């Protein structure tokens, strides 16, 4: 079992933004496309914003840790 200090220390080292510039540009394009489409009144493309957490290393690591705790050894 992990200590609380280990979990907190690891969380501080993991960034919210994607690591590579390619993933950052993809995430920025998703945000820009959603804002642009919402600006003109088309809200259907805002569904792409649901993909943004998949670009965050911190969120993906937290999900992997949670799934690891649920999986039997």
C-alpha positions as CSV (number, residue, x, y, z in Angstrom):
1,X,0.0,0.0,0.0
2,X,1.3,3.5,-0.8
3,X,1.9,6.1,1.8
4,X,0.0,9.3,1.6
5,X,3.3,11.2,1.1
6,X,4.2,9.1,-1.8
7,X,0.9,9.7,-3.5
8,X,1.1,13.4,-2.9
9,X,4.7,13.6,-4.1
10,X,3.8,11.7,-7.2
11,X,0.9,13.9,-7.9
12,X,3.1,17.0,-7.7
13,X,5.4,15.6,-10.3
14,X,2.8,14.7,-12.9
15,X,1.7,17.6,-15.0
16,X,-1.9,18.4,-15.9
17,X,-1.0,19.3,-19.5
18,X,0.2,16.7,-22.0
19,X,3.9,16.1,-22.2
20,X,4.5,16.2,-25.9
21,X,3.9,19.2,-28.0
22,X,1.9,17.2,-30.5
23,X,-0.6,16.2,-27.8
24,X,-0.7,19.8,-26.5
25,X,-1.5,21.0,-30.0
26,X,-4.2,18.4,-30.4
27,X,-5.8,19.4,-27.1
28,X,-5.6,23.0,-28.0
29,X,-7.2,22.3,-31.4
30,X,-10.1,20.4,-29.6
31,X,-10.6,23.4,-27.3
32,X,-10.4,25.9,-30.1
33,X,-12.8,23.9,-32.3
34,X,-15.3,23.6,-29.5
35,X,-15.2,27.4,-28.7
36,X,-15.5,28.3,-32.4
37,X,-18.5,26.0,-32.9
38,X,-20.2,27.2,-29.7
39,X,-19.6,30.8,-30.8
40,X,-21.6,30.2,-34.0
41,X,-24.3,28.2,-32.2
42,X,-23.4,24.7,-33.1
43,X,-23.0,22.9,-29.8
44,X,-22.7,19.4,-31.2
45,X,-18.9,19.5,-31.4
46,X,-18.6,20.3,-27.7
47,X,-18.8,16.5,-27.2
48,X,-15.1,16.5,-28.2
49,X,-14.4,18.2,-24.9
50,X,-15.1,14.9,-23.3
51,X,-11.9,13.6,-24.9
52,X,-9.7,16.2,-23.2
53,X,-9.0,14.2,-20.0
54,X,-7.4,11.5,-22.0
55,X,-4.6,13.9,-22.9
56,X,-3.7,14.7,-19.2
57,X,-1.0,12.4,-17.8
58,X,-2.2,13.1,-14.2
59,X,-5.8,12.2,-14.9
60,X,-4.8,9.1,-16.8
61,X,-2.5,8.0,-14.0
62,X,-5.1,8.5,-11.4
63,X,-7.6,6.4,-13.4
64,X,-4.9,3.6,-13.9
65,X,-4.2,3.6,-10.1
66,X,-8.0,3.3,-9.4
67,X,-8.4,0.5,-11.9
68,X,-5.3,-1.2,-10.4
69,X,-6.9,-1.2,-7.0
70,X,-10.0,-2.7,-8.4
71,X,-8.3,-5.5,-10.3
72,X,-7.6,-8.7,-8.5
73,X,-4.0,-9.8,-8.2
